[in-house]
Amino acid sequence: MQVRNAVIPAAGLGTRFLPATKVVPKELFPIGDQPALQIVIDEALGAGIDHIIVVSNRNKPAIEAYFKPNDELIGKLEDSGKTELADRLRSIGRDWRATIVYQDNPKGLGHAVGCAQEAVGNEPFAVMLPDEIMGSSALLAQMNGVCSSTGGSVVAVAEVPRHQVSSYGVIDPSGDLSNDGVISVKDLVEKPPIDEAPSNYIITGRYVLTADAWGEIAALQPGRGGELQLTDALKAQAARAPFHAVLSDVSRHDTGNPLGFLTASIELGLVNPELQGDLRTFLGNLEY
């Protein structure tokens, strides 16, 4: 079955970006001329997904406002001859569907994803963490294919030096890495000590989950940090059903902190046809 739904958890208050996030949600900060959230949505659309479910917070009304049509603004743009920009605004939610749900009592990533169950229904779904920007839709599209062919859930992984594994969820492989970057998984461990980590493949911010994950999410008990950890639900799935990871060479940018957001903006600007020339000239002229 083609994965049609993507859940984007966006209820966090962005405290590392205060005071800016007091007014503007971090997910709407621009990278070039696109909000970070829209870049993640475009990745989902490129992988065949047509229903975006954003898990938001009622203290972030701008998230919901982003998806609402603004006919007055579009009309003004068209009247001034900015038809291309008007069409870009009109296209938000035109050929795909957006649903906003709320996480009123944050209890961790597992809880945030669980808030989207009614909107998704009994279908496989992607989970896309907006703090991670991918260079293309290729990784998510491959994960969708692996989910369809195996009938099991899939996580994206990256290979890191072993001294970094204790900061992440880590997979315990049950087989070798295939030529196309797929690994079968028997267990997942949240932030293991370095000497106890079963591999140096860390879980990154893309998941494709089968519908039976909802039962595991509903049964979650507080885990590390007293939160409902999505990794714990995935552990339960991996123990009883096919479960795989995909290692991809698609570029990945961590925008969860100010430095990461800044470097992602620069790196993505350098591959943007409209920005790269002037940006390269600017960077080349900098004096340190």
C-alpha positions as CSV (number, residue, x, y, z in Angstrom):
1,M,0.0,0.0,0.0
2,Q,1.3,3.5,-0.9
3,V,1.9,5.5,2.2
4,R,-0.4,8.6,1.9
5,N,-0.1,10.1,5.4
6,A,2.7,12.0,7.0
7,V,2.7,13.1,10.7
8,I,4.9,16.1,11.5
9,P,5.3,16.7,15.3
10,A,5.5,20.5,15.7
11,A,4.2,21.1,19.2
12,G,7.5,22.1,20.8
13,L,8.0,25.7,21.9
14,G,11.4,26.1,20.4
15,T,13.1,27.3,23.6
16,R,16.6,27.2,22.1
17,F,15.4,29.9,19.7
18,L,13.9,32.3,22.2
19,P,13.0,35.2,22.1
20,A,12.2,34.7,18.3
21,T,9.9,31.7,19.0
22,K,7.9,33.8,21.5
23,V,6.1,35.0,18.4
24,V,7.1,32.9,15.3
25,P,7.1,29.1,15.5
26,K,10.6,27.7,14.7
27,E,9.0,25.5,12.0
28,L,8.1,28.7,10.0
29,F,11.6,30.2,10.1
30,P,12.7,30.7,6.5
31,I,15.4,28.7,4.8
32,G,16.0,30.8,1.7
33,D,12.5,31.8,0.7
34,Q,10.8,28.7,2.1
35,P,9.6,28.0,5.7
36,A,11.4,25.0,7.1
37,L,8.0,23.3,7.5
38,Q,7.2,23.7,3.8
39,I,10.5,22.0,2.9
40,V,9.6,19.0,5.0
41,I,6.1,19.0,3.4
42,D,7.6,19.1,-0.1
43,E,9.8,16.1,0.8
44,A,6.6,14.2,1.7
45,L,4.8,15.2,-1.4
46,G,7.8,14.1,-3.5
47,A,7.5,10.7,-2.0
48,G,3.8,10.3,-3.0
49,I,2.2,11.4,0.3
50,D,-0.9,13.6,-0.1
51,H,-2.1,14.1,3.5
52,I,0.0,16.1,5.9
53,I,-1.0,15.9,9.6
54,V,0.8,18.6,11.8
55,V,0.8,18.0,15.5
56,S,0.8,21.5,16.9
57,N,0.4,23.5,20.1
58,R,-2.5,25.9,20.7
59,N,0.1,28.5,21.7
60,K,1.4,28.5,18.1
61,P,-1.6,29.8,16.1
62,A,0.7,30.8,13.2
63,I,1.1,27.1,12.3
64,E,-2.7,26.8,11.6
65,A,-2.8,30.2,9.9
66,Y,-0.1,29.1,7.5
67,F,-2.5,26.6,5.9
68,K,-5.5,28.9,5.7
69,P,-6.2,30.6,2.3
70,N,-5.6,34.3,2.2
71,D,-7.5,35.5,-0.8
72,E,-6.9,39.2,0.0
73,L,-3.1,38.8,-0.1
74,I,-3.3,36.6,-3.2
75,G,-5.4,39.2,-4.9
76,K,-3.0,42.0,-4.1
77,L,-0.1,40.0,-5.4
78,E,-1.9,39.3,-8.7
79,D,-2.9,43.0,-9.0
80,S,0.8,43.9,-8.7
81,G,1.8,41.4,-11.4
82,K,3.4,38.9,-8.9
83,T,1.4,36.0,-10.4
84,E,4.0,33.4,-9.7
85,L,4.2,34.2,-6.1
86,A,0.4,34.4,-5.8
87,D,0.2,30.9,-7.3
88,R,2.8,29.6,-4.8
89,L,0.6,30.8,-2.0
90,R,-2.5,29.4,-3.6
91,S,-0.9,26.0,-4.0
92,I,-0.5,25.5,-0.2
93,G,-3.0,22.7,0.5
94,R,-4.5,22.8,-3.0
95,D,-3.3,19.4,-4.4
96,W,-2.8,17.9,-1.0
97,R,-4.7,17.9,2.3
98,A,-3.5,19.4,5.6
99,T,-4.9,18.5,9.0
100,I,-3.9,20.2,12.3
101,V,-4.2,18.3,15.6
102,Y,-3.1,19.4,19.0
103,Q,-0.8,18.0,21.7
104,D,-2.3,19.7,24.7
105,N,-0.3,17.9,27.3
106,P,3.2,17.2,25.9
107,K,4.5,13.8,27.1
108,G,7.2,13.0,24.6
109,L,7.5,12.1,20.9
110,G,5.4,8.9,21.3
111,H,2.6,10.9,22.8
112,A,2.8,13.5,20.0
113,V,2.6,10.9,17.3
114,G,-0.3,9.3,19.1
115,C,-2.3,12.5,18.9
116,A,-2.5,12.0,15.1
117,Q,-4.1,8.6,15.2
118,E,-7.7,9.7,14.4
119,A,-6.5,11.8,11.5
120,V,-4.4,9.0,10.0
121,G,-6.7,6.1,10.5
122,N,-5.9,2.5,10.0
123,E,-3.2,3.0,7.4
124,P,0.6,3.0,7.3
125,F,2.1,6.5,7.9
126,A,5.3,8.4,7.9
127,V,6.6,10.4,10.8
128,M,8.8,13.3,9.8
129,L,10.7,15.3,12.5
130,P,10.8,18.9,11.3
131,D,14.2,19.6,13.0
132,E,15.8,17.5,10.2
133,I,15.8,18.7,6.7
134,M,16.6,16.1,4.0
135,G,18.2,17.0,0.6
136,S,15.5,15.1,-1.4
137,S,12.5,12.8,-1.2
138,A,14.6,9.8,-2.2
139,L,15.1,8.4,1.3
140,L,11.4,8.6,2.3
141,A,10.3,7.1,-1.1
142,Q,12.7,4.2,-0.5
143,M,11.4,3.7,3.0
144,N,7.8,3.7,1.7
145,G,8.8,1.0,-0.8
146,V,10.5,-1.1,1.9
147,C,7.4,-0.9,4.1
148,S,5.2,-2.0,1.2
149,S,7.4,-4.9,0.2
150,T,8.1,-6.3,3.7
151,G,4.8,-5.4,5.5
152,G,6.8,-4.0,8.4
153,S,7.9,-0.6,9.9
154,V,11.0,1.2,8.7
155,V,13.3,3.7,10.3
156,A,16.0,5.9,8.6
157,V,19.5,5.6,10.1
158,A,22.8,7.3,9.8
159,E,26.2,5.8,10.6
160,V,28.2,7.8,13.2
161,P,31.4,7.4,15.1
162,R,30.9,5.2,18.1
163,H,31.5,7.9,20.7
164,Q,28.3,9.7,19.5
165,V,25.8,6.8,19.9
166,S,24.8,7.6,23.4
167,S,23.0,10.7,22.3
168,Y,20.6,8.8,20.0
169,G,18.4,5.8,19.5
170,V,20.4,3.0,18.0
171,I,19.3,-0.1,16.1
172,D,20.4,-3.7,16.8
173,P,20.7,-5.3,13.4
174,S,19.8,-8.9,12.7
175,G,21.5,-9.0,9.3
176,D,23.9,-7.3,7.0
177,L,23.6,-4.1,5.1
178,S,22.2,-4.8,1.6
179,N,23.5,-3.2,-1.5
180,D,20.7,-0.8,-1.5
181,G,21.2,0.2,2.1
182,V,18.5,-1.9,3.9
183,I,19.2,-3.6,7.2
184,S,16.9,-5.9,9.1
185,V,16.4,-4.9,12.7
186,K,15.7,-7.1,15.8
187,D,15.8,-4.4,18.5
188,L,16.2,-0.6,19.2
189,V,17.9,1.0,22.1
190,E,17.4,4.5,23.3
191,K,20.6,6.4,24.1
192,P,22.7,3.4,25.1
193,P,26.1,3.8,26.9
194,I,28.9,3.7,24.3
195,D,30.1,0.2,25.5
196,E,26.6,-1.2,25.3
197,A,25.5,0.1,21.9
198,P,24.6,-2.8,19.6
199,S,25.8,-0.8,16.5
200,N,26.8,2.7,15.4
201,Y,23.6,3.1,13.3
202,I,21.6,5.9,14.9
203,I,17.9,6.5,14.2
204,T,17.3,9.8,12.4
205,G,14.1,11.8,12.0
206,R,12.2,9.7,9.4
207,Y,10.0,6.8,10.1
208,V,7.4,4.8,8.1
209,L,5.2,2.8,10.4
210,T,2.5,0.2,9.8
211,A,-0.9,0.8,11.3
212,D,-0.4,-1.7,14.2
213,A,2.1,0.8,15.7
214,W,-0.9,2.6,17.1
215,G,-1.5,-0.2,19.6
216,E,2.1,-0.1,20.7
217,I,1.9,3.7,21.0
218,A,-1.3,3.6,23.1
219,A,0.3,1.1,25.5
220,L,3.4,3.2,26.1
221,Q,4.6,3.8,29.7
222,P,6.9,6.6,30.7
223,G,10.5,5.7,29.7
224,R,13.7,7.6,29.6
225,G,13.2,11.1,30.9
226,G,9.7,10.2,32.1
227,E,8.4,10.6,28.6
228,L,6.5,8.4,26.3
229,Q,9.3,7.4,23.9
230,L,8.4,6.5,20.3
231,T,11.5,4.2,20.3
232,D,9.8,2.0,23.0
233,A,6.8,1.4,20.7
234,L,9.2,0.5,17.8
235,K,11.0,-1.9,20.1
236,A,7.8,-3.8,20.6
237,Q,7.1,-3.9,16.9
238,A,10.6,-5.1,16.1
239,A,10.2,-7.9,18.6
240,R,7.2,-9.4,16.8
241,A,7.1,-8.3,13.2
242,P,9.4,-7.5,10.2
243,F,11.3,-4.3,10.9
244,H,14.0,-2.6,8.8
245,A,16.2,0.4,8.6
246,V,17.4,2.3,5.6
247,L,20.8,3.9,5.4
248,S,20.8,6.6,2.8
249,D,23.3,9.1,1.3
250,V,20.7,11.8,1.0
251,S,22.0,14.9,2.7
252,R,20.7,15.6,6.2
253,H,20.6,18.9,8.1
254,D,19.9,19.3,11.8
255,T,18.0,22.5,12.4
256,G,17.2,21.9,16.0
257,N,19.6,24.6,17.3
258,P,20.6,28.0,16.1
259,L,24.0,27.0,14.7
260,G,22.5,24.0,12.9
261,F,19.7,26.2,11.4
262,L,22.3,28.7,10.2
263,T,24.5,26.1,8.6
264,A,21.5,24.4,7.0
265,S,20.4,27.7,5.5
266,I,23.8,28.3,4.0
267,E,24.3,24.7,2.6
268,L,20.8,24.6,1.1
269,G,21.3,28.1,-0.3
270,L,24.4,26.9,-2.1
271,V,22.4,24.4,-4.0
272,N,19.4,26.7,-4.7
273,P,19.7,27.9,-8.4
274,E,18.2,31.3,-7.5
275,L,20.6,31.9,-4.6
276,Q,23.8,30.0,-5.1
277,G,25.6,32.4,-7.4
278,D,25.2,35.5,-5.2
279,L,25.7,33.5,-2.0
280,R,29.0,32.0,-3.2
281,T,30.2,35.4,-4.2
282,F,29.2,36.8,-0.7
283,L,30.9,34.0,1.1
284,G,34.0,34.2,-1.1
285,N,34.4,37.9,-0.2
286,L,34.1,37.5,3.5
287,E,37.1,38.4,5.6
288,Y,37.7,36.5,8.8
